[in-house]
Amino acid sequence: MIRVERIVKSFGSLTVLKEVDINIPAEKVVAIVGPSGAGKTTLLQIMGTLSQPDSGSVFIDNVNVSKLNEKSLAAFRNQNIGFVFQFHHLLPEFNAIENVCIPGFIARKPKDLVEKRAKELLTFLGLAERIDHKPSELSGGEQQRVAVARALVNEPKVILADEPSGNLDSKNKDELHELFFTLRDKMKQTFVVVTHDKNLASIADTQLTMNDGRFV
């Protein structure tokens, strides 16, 4: 599903990624672990097309995204990649279902279809009674599940998650981790998760370790 070839990324004189190669199979949960500063988040951002490498290529579902122009890349990202971050980044002025709908509206999909999909996802995630609540009225675990629904609304092939449970208590953390595997099985999602959580890493289909800009 994702193929990374010889990715190099530097910030000034600091080389963060050093000719990284990686293959991510479809419909798996892959955990990337390693110490802070190893290059995990930088690699995730490059795989998600949020950042460009200095050299090397990224293929997602056999599309060389490194060759796409800015407009095509934005459209590809919107349709094919969902993001879940440590902080949910929900818009405070919108309620749960409105937040979930945003990527669908950006993709210019019909309003009724987007809202139907958003409602189905929120119901699936146990938030049927909370769709009209704003983020400030939701618990941390509920906010993160809304963020997961938002990531899924365009039915992307890939979900990229950066420390998704880092801000949650142990109960909500376990529920979120379990959710990833449920989505893998029921919605055929591919997950790449950067995490310091040893429990999540240990139950992932594959655990990869980065250190000093390389996989070890």
C-alpha positions in Angstrom: 0.0 0.0 0.0 2.9 2.4 0.8 6.4 2.1 -0.6 9.1 4.5 0.4 12.4 4.5 -1.5 15.7 6.1 -0.4 14.0 9.1 1.4 16.4 11.8 2.6 15.3 14.8 4.6 17.5 17.4 6.2 16.7 20.5 8.2 19.7 22.8 7.8 22.9 20.8 8.6 20.9 18.1 10.4 20.0 15.1 8.3 16.8 13.6 9.9 16.1 10.8 7.4 19.0 8.9 5.8 18.0 7.0 2.7 15.0 5.3 4.3 13.3 2.4 2.6 10.0 0.9 3.8 7.1 -1.2 2.5 3.8 -1.1 4.3 1.4 -3.9 3.3 -2.3 -3.2 2.8 -4.9 -3.9 5.6 -2.3 -4.1 8.4 -1.6 -2.0 11.5 2.1 -1.1 11.4 3.6 0.6 14.5 6.8 2.7 14.1 8.7 3.1 17.4 12.0 4.6 18.5 13.4 7.3 20.6 12.5 11.0 20.2 14.4 12.6 17.4 14.7 9.3 15.5 12.8 10.7 12.5 9.5 8.9 13.0 7.2 11.9 12.7 9.2 13.4 9.8 8.8 10.1 7.9 5.1 10.0 8.7 4.6 13.5 7.4 6.4 12.7 4.2 4.4 9.5 3.7 1.3 11.6 4.2 2.5 14.2 1.6 2.4 16.9 4.3 6.2 17.4 3.8 8.4 16.9 0.8 11.7 14.9 1.0 15.0 16.3 -0.3 15.3 13.1 -2.4 13.7 9.8 -2.8 10.1 8.7 -3.7 6.9 7.8 -2.0 4.3 5.5 -3.7 0.8 5.1 -2.3 -1.3 2.4 -3.9 1.2 2.5 -6.8 0.9 6.2 -7.4 4.2 8.1 -7.2 3.0 11.0 -5.1 6.4 12.6 -5.3 5.7 13.5 -8.9 2.3 15.1 -8.3 1.9 18.9 -8.6 0.5 20.8 -5.6 -3.1 20.8 -6.7 -3.1 17.1 -7.6 -1.3 16.3 -4.4 -3.9 18.1 -2.3 -6.7 16.2 -4.1 -4.9 12.9 -3.7 -4.3 13.5 0.0 -7.9 14.4 0.6 -9.2 11.3 -1.1 -6.7 8.7 0.0 -5.1 9.6 3.3 -6.7 10.1 6.7 -4.8 11.7 9.6 -5.2 11.2 13.4 -2.9 13.2 15.6 -2.1 13.3 19.4 -4.3 16.5 19.6 -7.6 16.0 17.9 -7.5 19.4 16.1 -11.3 19.6 16.0 -12.8 23.0 15.2 -14.4 24.3 18.4 -17.2 26.3 16.7 -18.5 23.2 15.0 -20.3 20.2 16.5 -19.2 16.6 16.0 -20.9 15.8 12.8 -19.9 19.1 11.2 -16.3 18.4 12.1 -16.5 15.0 10.6 -18.0 16.3 7.4 -15.3 18.8 6.6 -13.0 16.6 4.4 -16.1 15.4 2.4 -17.1 19.0 1.8 -13.5 19.9 0.7 -13.8 17.0 -1.8 -17.0 18.6 -3.0 -19.0 15.5 -2.4 -22.9 15.9 -2.2 -23.9 17.3 1.2 -26.5 14.6 1.9 -24.1 11.8 1.2 -21.3 13.3 3.3 -23.7 13.8 6.2 -25.0 10.3 5.9 -21.5 8.8 5.9 -20.5 11.0 8.9 -23.6 9.9 10.9 -22.9 6.3 10.1 -19.3 6.6 11.3 -20.2 8.4 14.5 -22.8 5.8 15.2 -20.3 3.0 14.5 -17.9 4.7 16.9 -20.5 4.8 19.7 -21.2 8.5 19.4 -24.7 8.5 18.0 -26.0 10.5 21.0 -23.1 13.1 20.7 -23.3 14.2 17.1 -24.7 17.6 18.0 -22.2 18.3 20.8 -19.3 20.6 20.3 -15.7 19.5 21.2 -15.8 21.3 24.5 -18.8 19.2 25.5 -17.0 15.9 24.7 -14.5 13.9 26.7 -11.0 13.4 25.5 -11.8 9.9 24.3 -14.9 11.1 22.5 -13.0 14.0 20.8 -10.4 11.5 19.5 -13.1 9.2 18.1 -14.6 12.2 16.3 -11.2 12.8 14.9 -11.0 9.2 13.7 -14.4 9.5 12.1 -13.2 12.7 10.3 -10.2 10.7 9.1 -12.5 8.0 7.7 -15.2 10.1 6.1 -13.7 10.0 2.6 -13.0 6.3 2.8 -9.2 6.7 2.5 -6.9 3.8 1.7 -4.5 4.8 4.5 -4.7 6.2 8.0 -1.6 7.8 9.4 -1.6 8.4 13.1 1.0 10.3 15.2 0.9 9.4 18.9 -2.9 9.1 18.6 -3.4 7.9 22.2 -0.7 10.1 23.7 -3.2 12.4 25.3 -5.6 9.8 26.6 -6.1 8.0 29.9 -5.5 4.2 29.9 -9.1 3.2 29.4 -9.6 5.5 26.4 -6.2 4.6 25.1 -7.1 0.9 25.1 -10.4 1.6 23.4 -8.7 3.6 20.7 -6.1 0.9 20.0 -8.9 -1.7 19.8 -10.7 0.5 17.4 -7.8 0.6 14.9 -7.9 -3.2 14.6 -11.7 -3.2 14.2 -11.4 -0.7 11.4 -8.6 -2.7 9.8 -10.9 -5.8 9.7 -14.3 -4.2 9.0 -13.2 -1.3 6.7 -10.0 -2.8 5.3 -8.0 0.2 6.4 -4.2 0.3 6.4 -2.8 2.0 9.5 0.7 3.4 10.1 1.0 4.6 13.7 4.0 6.4 15.2 3.8 5.6 18.9 5.7 5.5 22.2 3.0 3.2 23.6 4.6 -0.2 24.1 1.2 -2.0 24.4 0.0 -0.7 21.0 3.4 -1.5 19.4 3.3 -5.0 20.8 -0.1 -5.9 19.4 0.5 -4.3 15.9 0.7 -6.6 12.9 4.2 -5.2 12.4 6.5 -3.2 14.7 9.3 -1.2 13.0 12.0 0.6 15.0 13.7 3.8 13.9 16.9 5.2 15.3 19.1 8.1 14.0 17.2 8.5 10.8 17.1 4.8 9.8 15.2 1.6 10.4 17.1 -0.8 12.6 
